[in-house]
Amino acid sequence: MKHYRKLRLAWVIVTIMAITAMWLFTRQMGITDHPTPFLTALHKVSLVMVAGTVAYILDVLAFPYGRPDGYLVAEKWHTTCGLDGCADHPVVSGYELVFGLAMLRRAIIMACAMIAVGLGA
């Protein structure tokens, strides 16, 4: 579970780096009226990344007890399955549908925020 925290931290760091790069390029080039296509693309990417990060945080705050990883079997978190057909991260029996819906909920919230910011800015 710790590697997911590192991945989330890396996502936030990449977002901050994209925003910083956009700011530095704009400031260094002295562009105020007509930005280059590269800066426009970098601006859009950084906005979408910020939207995804904010949507994830809002999902965690809105549904603190509905985290998708809460429905996984804790004892088998670090097990690795070979070719025997078992799941790498098994779900608690009876909670398969709830687990799937929790993942779908988070994906929909993040996708809607990212699309809204991408279309609006």
Residue pairs with C-beta under 8 A, 6 or more apart in sequence:
1 69
1 77
4 69
8 56
11 49
11 52
11 53
12 53
14 49
15 46
15 49
15 50
15 53
18 42
18 45
18 46
18 49
19 46
19 50
21 42
22 39
22 42
22 43
22 46
25 31
25 38
25 39
25 42
26 35
26 39
29 36
29 39
31 39
35 43
43 121
44 118
44 121
47 117
47 118
47 121
48 114
48 117
48 118
50 117
51 113
51 114
51 116
51 117
51 118
52 110
52 113
52 114
54 113
55 109
55 110
55 112
55 113
55 114
56 106
56 110
58 109
58 113
59 105
59 106
59 109
59 110
60 67
63 102
63 105
66 102
66 105
67 102
68 99
68 102
68 103
68 106
70 102
71 91
71 92
71 95
71 98
71 99
71 102
72 89
72 90
72 91
72 92
72 99
73 89
73 90
73 91
73 92
76 89
76 90
77 89
79 88
80 88
81 87
81 88
91 99
92 99
